[in-house]
Amino acid sequence: MLRREIRYRIPGLVCLLSLCLVVGNAQQLLTLEECSRLALENNARMKNARLDLEGTQETRKEAFTKYFPSVSATGGAFASDNGMAEMILMPGLEMTLGKNGVMGGVTAVQPVFVGGQIWNSNKLAALAVEVSRYQMKQSEDEVLLTVEQYYWQNVSLQEKMKTIGIIESLVGNLYKDVETSVKAGVANRNELLQVQLKKNSVASDRLKVENNLRLSKMVLAQYIGVAEDDFLVRSYLQEPLPLPETYRVDPIAALPNTVGYKLLDKQVEASRLQYKLKVGQNLPSLGIGAGYMYHNILDTDHSFGMIFATVSIPITDWWGGSHAIRKQKLQLKAAEYTRQDSNEKLVLQMQKLWNELEEAYKQVKLSEESIATAEENVRLSTAYYQAGTETLSDLLDAQSLLQQSRDQYTDDYTSYLIKRTQYLQATGQ
């Protein structure tokens, strides 16, 4: 009885374990939003961008320390074969001093005026942090655009696989019909060979698309930092496309919202601060300090404290410094010209991308009409061929046109979505 129960339970346990393995190995179905999130977390470019931001933040903290006194400590010791001082106390009695000794001290100097160099250096360091944040946003946009391109490429290839399945079904049914007609003696074998060639062509198309799909998924997996076997891409071309007018904005009004515009502004501001720094380097500097010193040189311990002031006037540097200041002023003017020129190009880029977005949307609509026309053409060609009023070659051409129109629609659909993202990023939306 016990043996019988064991026999009955073993298949149940096997089924349960098999079910667990299937669930455990189930691939996650990823949407575009999920792929984008994973890319922002795992992509090497974003990791480097975050490190760059942390680096500029450390530089800013370093610049802030220049507001505080600079403290230094020095020390030394010496020993010599002859003393620093020799005295003859009386004939035959001499005294040597300073043959060895030690010295040391601690000083602290507080800068009072350095031509605004500390203030402007801190502003420049803070500006570098802002620039790094904008550059990280720029990297984020580029990563998101790239992952979307890879994602829709994968979706497009999946849709083309579906199209190949439809064509294979049509050609397979046609092959059966022609084979039956050949056996019945109402069709010649040449027609069956034509259909066989078409089957081979479709099989070749499937092989190419399968290889491209596998490679596309590998590229996407590497970009988002997920193992290739752990996910699938969700295909949803059936959703209606939003109108381009939903996203349209005035280019001039949108310009200040773009990352490119903000970076150009920061570049001019950085040039202005560098000009002020160059001026400050050629101004006098003033500092005050205090220190504590100790020495034992003449065989006597001696220590003392002191306060002092330092003034530095770069007299010989004024000649060369004036040219350096003039050069920096020219670079500031060049940065302003570059900003104006680049802003005009940004506006032109927005208009260009809008035109491409409109064109892509219209192309999708034309492709939809082409599919409807191609499907009707296949239906009529099939009926006419069966009625004997159309050749087999015409029917095969109609099926090829259906495949081409469906593939073209897939390409146009995904192209529109990518153009939309490019336009949204370019207009700062």
Secondary structure as UniProt FT lines:
FT   HELIX           2..24
FT   STRAND          28..30
FT   HELIX           32..42
FT   HELIX           44..64
FT   HELIX           65..67
FT   STRAND          70..79
FT   STRAND          85..90
FT   TURN            91..92
FT   STRAND          93..97
FT   STRAND          100..113
FT   TURN            115..116
FT   HELIX           117..184
FT   HELIX           189..224
FT   HELIX           228..230
FT   STRAND          231..233
FT   TURN            237..238
FT   HELIX           244..246
FT   HELIX           251..254
FT   HELIX           255..257
FT   HELIX           259..281
FT   STRAND          285..296
FT   STRAND          302..312
FT   TURN            315..316
FT   HELIX           317..387
FT   HELIX           392..426
FT   TURN            427..428
//
